[in-house]
Amino acid sequence: MSIAAAIAHNRFGYGLRPDEKPTGSPKRFLLEQLERFDPSPPAISAQPKTYQLAQSYDEFLRQGKKEKEARKPLGQQANIKQAGQSEIMDGRKMARRTLRDHYTEAGNARLLTAVRSDTDFPERLVHFWSNHFAVSAEKPVVNTFAGDYEFRAIRPHIMGKFSELLRAAVTHHAMLFYLDQVQSVGPDSPLARQVKERRGRKFGLNENLAREVLELHSLGVRTGYTQADVTELARGLTGFTVAGFANGPARRFVPETAKGGDTVFLDAIHQPGTRQLLGKSYTQTGRAQVEAMLSDLSVHPATAKHIATKLARHFVSDTPPASLITKLEKSFLETGGDLPSIYRALVESEECWPKLWEPAWAKFKSPWDWTISSFRALNMKELPQNTNVAMTMRQMGHPVWQPESPAGFPDNMAQWAGGAALLRRFEIAQRIARMNRERADARILAPQLLPGVLSAHTAESIARAESPMQGLSLLLISPEFLRR
């Protein structure tokens, strides 16, 4: 396999399977995948609908209220099971288990889709964008909807305009819950004025989502926006909430046709007036106003540079060449953020295709990348019974849809190549090797998976393994397999 083929399969994709032959036309191999990408393959389409997830979470909340009410006359430290109300506790446990199952099954579906896919370049793009527009499943409500977020906000939009992807991600219910947008009400909105007059209660403006849209999702840090811009965008975003979970009095304005979990825009809680963002006035009203603001952010020169830099870092190097960033930035601006055009510019750029294999430039696989590559390497297209991908990822420090901050998981070698992390990866490699029912011979498999880049030292180490399982484990943690 040529160096270019190795890059196409391992850096742009998730690695070869034993029954695959290396491509002879790396660029065409990748570009054709963009045309064949299926945003809703079987494992994804089989997941629960949004309203079904909302029903499960609503049941979890109802059971929590029942448990709270049962404890009141007994005191906070009371054991409600001893008080003869174990059915309440059991109901709460069952509701919690249902939410946990939704998260587990979505994580398994995510892995299976990438493992089975013959368009793993677009699958990698899905995961890239999901991390760019990160939400965290640490919150129970986001835990419930995290899979739905990637499957319905990210996947269907990675082949369109960046503006469409930005809008879909920012307004999905998981993002609205994660960054507390459901609690944000315009202080001078019709509803806020009514409530203030009748009850003397004031509503607050939440700026979390607006700040992350500017800092992480579009312009990037230190790009000239001010706190005033954050506040103005936050005012524009008021109006978005989630059917079935709208904030208090706002619930009566939710359309009857909306299903639980649907994102809705309520003029009753939108902050009226003209907005000023980055020196431009927005005189539109309601949803049209914030959509105009997001559209302009999506094609801003700072956004182009921010996205170009992140794509170059993900697909080429932790410190990508400035020339590549400039090419991607140019494509972004010339096409108005047309994502397939930017992907094509990336694939066509000479910076992506070094003549020699340069370990210093090679990307290091995150635990997520490595797990997908490992399953593909052993040709495992089904998960063994009781497999819990989310638990495995947590053990490796890369919990599915749960980064430590809205910035997502870091995209560099330093984050994933520590000694303790590699030791844990070796333990998981042994576990994966035990799953291999085909009893693959690592001595034969290694040159099939790593042709052209397999070193003599790695081949010898595998040949000297004490058992077939140990040989497979050594292959999966070899330097060549760990690199992209």
Residue pairs with C-beta under 8 A, 6 or more apart in sequence:
1 9
1 22
1 451
1 452
1 453
2 22
2 26
2 452
3 353
3 354
3 355
3 356
3 357
3 452
3 453
4 26
4 353
5 22
5 23
5 24
5 26
5 452
6 22
6 357
6 450
6 451
6 452
6 453
7 26
7 352
7 353
7 354
8 23
8 26
8 27
8 29
8 30
9 15
9 16
9 22
9 23
10 16
10 373
10 483
10 484
11 315
11 316
11 352
11 362
11 363
11 484
12 30
12 120
12 121
12 124
12 315
12 347
13 30
13 120
13 121
13 123
13 124
14 114
14 115
14 120
14 123
14 124
14 369
14 372
14 373
14 376
15 372
15 373
15 376
15 377
15 449
15 481
16 22
16 376
16 377
16 448
16 449
17 376
17 377
17 379
18 377
18 378
18 379
18 440
18 445
18 448
18 449
19 379
22 451
22 452
23 29
26 353
27 347
27 348
30 121
30 347
31 344
31 347
33 118
33 119
33 120
33 121
33 122
34 119
34 121
34 122
34 159
34 340
34 343
34 344
36 118
36 119
37 119
37 122
37 158
37 159
38 119
39 155
39 156
39 158
39 159
40 151
40 155
40 156
41 113
41 116
41 117
43 108
43 109
43 112
43 113
43 116
44 109
44 113
44 151
44 155
46 109
47 105
47 106
47 109
47 147
47 148
47 151
48 56
48 102
48 148
50 145
50 148
50 152
50 173
50 259
50 261
50 262
51 259
51 260
51 261
51 262
53 102
53 144
53 145
53 148
53 261
54 243
54 244
54 245
54 259
54 260
54 261
55 260
56 95
56 98
56 99
56 102
56 144
57 99
57 140
57 141
57 144
57 145
58 244
58 260
59 95
59 98
60 92
60 95
60 96
60 98
60 99
60 140
60 144
62 95
63 88
63 91
63 92
63 94
63 95
64 92
64 95
66 88
66 91
66 92
67 80
67 88
67 89
67 92
70 80
70 83
70 85
70 88
71 78
71 80
74 80
74 83
80 86
80 88
80 89
81 89
99 140
99 143
99 144
100 143
102 144
102 147
103 137
103 143
103 144
103 146
103 147
103 390
103 400
104 388
104 389
104 390
104 391
105 147
106 146
106 147
106 148
106 151
107 147
107 388
107 389
107 390
107 393
107 400
107 401
108 383
108 387
108 388
108 389
108 390
109 147
110 147
110 150
110 389
110 400
111 371
111 372
111 375
111 383
111 389
112 381
112 382
112 383
113 123
114 120
114 123
114 124
114 127
114 372
115 372
115 375
115 376
115 380
115 381
116 381
117 123
122 158
122 159
125 158
125 343
126 150
126 154
126 155
126 158
127 368
128 310
128 311
128 314
129 154
129 158
129 165
129 169
130 149
130 150
130 154
130 401
131 403
131 408
131 409
131 411
132 216
132 217
132 310
132 408
133 153
133 154
133 165
133 166
133 169
133 170
133 175
133 217
134 216
134 403
134 405
134 406
134 407
134 408
134 409
135 142
135 146
135 149
135 174
135 175
135 178
135 401
135 406
136 142
136 178
136 401
136 402
136 403
136 404
136 405
136 406
137 143
137 146
137 399
137 400
137 401
137 402
138 402
139 177
139 178
141 177
141 245
142 174
142 177
142 178
142 401
145 172
145 173
145 174
145 177
145 261
146 174
146 400
146 401
146 402
147 401
148 172
148 173
148 174
148 261
149 169
149 172
149 173
149 174
149 175
149 401
150 401
152 172
153 168
153 169
153 172
153 174
153 175
154 165
154 168
154 169
156 168
157 164
157 165
157 168
157 169
158 165
158 339
159 339
159 340
160 338
160 339
161 298
161 336
161 337
161 338
161 339
162 298
162 299
162 303
162 307
162 332
162 337
162 338
162 339
163 294
163 295
163 298
163 299
163 336
163 337
165 339
166 213
166 217
166 218
166 294
166 297
166 298
167 291
167 294
167 295
167 298
169 175
169 217
170 209
170 213
170 217
170 294
171 240
171 263
172 263
173 242
173 245
173 261
173 262
173 263
175 181
175 209
176 182
176 209
176 240
176 241
176 242
176 263
177 242
177 245
178 406
179 206
179 208
179 209
179 212
179 406
180 206
180 208
180 209
181 206
181 208
181 209
181 237
181 240
181 241
182 240
182 241
182 242
182 245
182 246
182 247
183 204
183 206
183 247
184 204
184 205
184 206
184 209
184 234
184 237
184 238
185 191
185 192
185 203
185 204
185 205
185 238
185 247
185 250
185 269
186 192
186 203
186 205
186 235
186 238
186 239
186 269
186 270
186 271
186 272
187 202
187 203
187 204
187 205
187 271
188 271
188 272
188 273
189 203
189 238
189 268
189 269
189 270
189 271
189 272
190 267
190 268
190 269
191 203
191 249
191 250
191 253
191 266
191 268
191 269
192 202
192 203
192 269
194 249
195 201
195 203
195 249
196 202
203 247
203 269
205 231
205 234
205 235
205 238
205 271
206 234
207 230
207 231
207 234
209 234
209 237
210 230
210 231
210 233
210 234
210 236
210 237
211 230
211 234
212 406
213 233
213 294
213 297
214 225
214 229
214 230
214 233
214 297
215 221
216 406
216 407
216 408
218 297
218 298
218 300
218 302
218 303
218 306
219 225
219 297
219 300
219 302
219 303
219 306
220 302
220 303
220 305
220 306
220 309
223 302
223 306
224 278
224 302
225 278
228 276
229 277
229 278
232 275
232 276
232 277
233 275
233 277
233 290
233 293
235 271
235 273
235 275
236 271
236 275
236 277
236 282
236 289
236 290
236 293
237 290
238 269
238 270
238 271
239 265
239 266
239 267
239 269
239 270
239 286
239 287
239 290
240 263
240 264
240 265
240 290
241 247
241 250
241 254
241 263
241 264
241 265
241 266
241 269
242 261
242 262
242 263
242 264
243 254
243 255
243 258
243 259
243 260
243 261
243 262
243 263
243 264
244 254
244 258
244 259
244 260
244 261
244 262
245 260
245 261
246 253
246 254
246 264
246 266
247 269
250 266
250 268
250 269
253 266
253 268
253 269
254 264
254 266
255 264
258 264
265 286
265 287
267 285
267 286
267 287
270 286
270 287
272 285
274 281
274 282
274 283
275 281
275 282
275 289
275 293
276 282
277 293
277 296
277 297
278 296
278 300
280 296
282 289
282 292
282 293
283 289
284 292
297 303
298 337
299 333
299 336
299 337
301 329
301 333
303 332
303 337
304 329
304 332
304 333
304 337
305 325
305 329
307 328
307 332
307 337
307 342
308 325
308 326
308 327
308 328
308 329
308 332
308 342
309 320
309 325
310 411
311 328
311 342
311 346
312 320
312 321
312 324
312 325
312 328
312 346
312 351
313 319
313 320
313 411
313 412
314 363
314 411
315 346
315 352
315 363
316 324
316 351
316 352
316 361
316 363
317 361
317 363
318 363
318 411
318 412
318 413
318 414
320 351
321 351
323 351
324 346
324 349
324 351
324 352
327 345
327 349
327 351
328 342
328 345
328 346
328 349
330 345
331 341
331 342
331 344
331 345
332 342
334 341
335 341
335 342
346 352
354 361
357 452
357 453
359 479
359 483
362 483
362 484
363 413
363 483
363 484
364 412
364 413
364 416
364 417
364 482
364 483
364 484
365 373
365 416
365 482
365 483
365 484
366 398
366 409
366 411
366 415
366 416
367 393
367 396
367 397
367 398
367 416
367 421
367 425
368 393
368 398
368 400
369 484
370 425
370 476
370 481
370 482
371 389
371 392
371 393
371 396
371 428
371 432
373 481
374 429
374 432
374 476
375 432
377 445
377 449
377 475
377 476
377 481
378 432
378 433
378 435
378 436
378 438
378 440
378 472
379 438
379 440
380 435
380 436
383 389
384 435
389 400
390 399
390 400
392 428
392 431
393 399
393 400
394 400
394 402
395 424
395 428
396 421
396 424
396 425
396 428
397 421
397 424
398 409
398 416
403 409
409 415
422 477
425 477
426 473
426 477
429 472
429 473
429 476
429 477
430 469
430 470
430 473
432 472
432 476
433 469
433 470
433 472
433 473
433 476
434 469
436 472
439 468
440 468
440 472
441 468
441 471
442 462
442 465
442 468
442 471
442 472
442 474
442 475
443 459
443 462
443 463
443 471
445 472
445 475
446 454
446 458
446 459
446 462
446 475
446 478
447 454
447 459
449 475
449 481
450 458
450 478
450 480
450 481
453 480
454 480
455 479
455 480
458 474
458 475
458 478
458 479
458 480
461 474
461 478
462 471
462 474
462 475
462 478
463 471
465 471
465 473
465 474
475 481
